[in-house]
Amino acid sequence: MYPLSHLVKETVPNYLSGLPIPNSIGGWFKLGVKDWFSLIPPTAAVAGFTYVTYLAFCPHGRPKPSGIINPCIQKDVKKVVDTVDIEDISEKAVFCRCWRSKNWPYCDGAHGPHNKETGDNVGPIVVKK
């Protein structure tokens, strides 16, 4: 606990007190290049914290979920229905459940990139005979 206490009570205040922040508006125009470069890290930290806070708490900061599950398969029909005869399955069949397969209704592994992109955990359904 001491390292955290030392950081908050001594290290950060000493760092902030050493920054070249002028007392007046005119003082900003008198800062040198080295002074401006020393102000970049704390400014970037404040900007990053502000951005993360905006994304976390502002509903307009987050992208809206699309709500569409099927992006491209049989979009010309009202409802997608596929029938597979169990007699046509030799030992097993692997069917897509993520709606991203190019070999619909069979799985082609497209759920892998989909899961990485969205944080989802969808996988195929395996039917064995």
C-alpha positions as CSV (number, residue, x, y, z in Angstrom):
1,M,0.0,0.0,0.0
2,Y,3.0,2.3,0.6
3,P,3.9,2.5,-3.1
4,L,0.4,3.7,-4.0
5,S,0.4,6.2,-1.2
6,H,3.8,7.5,-2.2
7,L,2.6,7.8,-5.8
8,V,-0.5,9.8,-4.9
9,K,1.0,12.0,-2.1
10,E,4.5,12.7,-3.5
11,T,5.3,11.6,-7.0
12,V,2.3,12.9,-8.9
13,P,2.2,16.3,-7.1
14,N,6.0,16.8,-7.6
15,Y,5.6,15.9,-11.3
16,L,2.6,18.3,-11.7
17,S,4.3,21.1,-9.8
18,G,7.3,20.9,-12.2
19,L,5.2,21.4,-15.3
20,P,5.6,24.8,-17.0
21,I,2.1,26.1,-16.6
22,P,2.0,29.9,-16.9
23,N,0.1,32.2,-14.5
24,S,-1.5,34.3,-17.3
25,I,-2.8,33.9,-20.9
26,G,0.2,35.8,-22.2
27,G,2.5,33.3,-20.5
28,W,1.4,30.6,-22.9
29,F,3.0,32.6,-25.8
30,K,6.3,32.8,-23.9
31,L,6.7,29.0,-23.5
32,G,9.7,27.5,-25.3
33,V,9.7,24.3,-27.5
34,K,11.0,22.2,-24.6
35,D,8.2,23.5,-22.3
36,W,5.5,22.6,-24.9
37,F,7.0,19.1,-25.3
38,S,6.9,18.6,-21.5
39,L,3.1,19.4,-21.6
40,I,2.3,16.7,-24.2
41,P,2.3,13.6,-21.8
42,P,-0.2,15.0,-19.2
43,T,-2.3,16.5,-22.0
44,A,-2.5,13.1,-23.8
45,A,-3.4,11.4,-20.5
46,V,-6.2,13.8,-19.8
47,A,-7.5,13.5,-23.4
48,G,-7.3,9.7,-23.2
49,F,-9.2,9.6,-19.9
50,T,-11.8,12.0,-21.2
51,Y,-12.3,9.9,-24.4
52,V,-12.6,6.6,-22.4
53,T,-15.1,8.2,-20.0
54,Y,-17.1,9.5,-23.0
55,L,-17.3,6.1,-24.5
56,A,-18.3,4.5,-21.2
57,F,-20.9,6.9,-20.1
58,C,-22.3,8.7,-23.1
59,P,-24.9,6.7,-25.1
60,H,-24.0,8.6,-28.3
61,G,-20.3,7.5,-27.9
62,R,-21.0,3.8,-28.5
63,P,-22.1,2.5,-31.8
64,K,-25.7,1.3,-32.0
65,P,-26.1,-2.5,-32.4
66,S,-27.4,-3.3,-35.8
67,G,-30.1,-5.7,-34.7
68,I,-29.7,-7.7,-38.0
69,I,-28.4,-11.2,-37.5
70,N,-28.4,-12.4,-41.1
71,P,-26.2,-10.0,-43.1
72,C,-26.4,-11.7,-46.6
73,I,-28.1,-15.1,-46.8
74,Q,-31.2,-15.4,-48.9
75,K,-32.2,-11.8,-48.3
76,D,-34.8,-12.0,-51.1
77,V,-37.1,-14.3,-49.1
78,K,-39.3,-13.4,-46.2
79,K,-38.0,-16.2,-43.9
80,V,-34.9,-18.4,-44.4
81,V,-35.8,-22.1,-44.1
82,D,-33.5,-24.9,-45.1
83,T,-34.3,-28.6,-44.9
84,V,-31.7,-31.3,-44.7
85,D,-32.7,-34.9,-44.9
86,I,-31.1,-37.0,-42.2
87,E,-30.6,-39.8,-44.7
88,D,-28.3,-37.5,-46.7
89,I,-25.8,-37.2,-43.8
90,S,-23.0,-39.7,-44.0
91,E,-21.5,-39.6,-40.5
92,K,-21.9,-36.0,-39.4
93,A,-22.9,-32.6,-40.7
94,V,-21.7,-29.2,-39.3
95,F,-24.3,-26.5,-39.7
96,C,-23.7,-22.7,-39.4
97,R,-25.4,-20.7,-36.6
98,C,-23.6,-17.4,-37.1
99,W,-25.1,-16.5,-40.5
100,R,-21.7,-15.7,-42.0
101,S,-21.0,-18.9,-43.9
102,K,-20.4,-18.7,-47.6
103,N,-21.4,-22.4,-47.8
104,W,-24.8,-21.9,-46.1
105,P,-26.4,-23.9,-44.4
106,Y,-23.1,-25.7,-43.7
107,C,-20.4,-24.2,-41.5
108,D,-17.2,-22.9,-43.2
109,G,-15.5,-21.5,-40.1
110,A,-16.7,-17.9,-40.6
111,H,-17.8,-17.8,-37.0
112,G,-14.1,-17.5,-36.0
113,P,-13.5,-14.0,-37.4
114,H,-17.1,-13.0,-36.4
115,N,-16.3,-14.0,-32.8
116,K,-13.0,-12.0,-32.8
117,E,-14.7,-9.0,-34.2
118,T,-17.8,-8.9,-32.0
119,G,-16.7,-10.7,-28.9
120,D,-19.4,-13.3,-29.5
121,N,-19.0,-17.0,-28.8
122,V,-21.2,-18.6,-31.4
123,G,-20.2,-21.9,-33.1
124,P,-21.7,-24.5,-35.4
125,I,-24.2,-27.2,-34.6
126,V,-22.9,-30.7,-35.2
127,V,-25.4,-33.4,-36.2
128,K,-24.2,-37.0,-36.0
129,K,-25.9,-40.0,-37.5
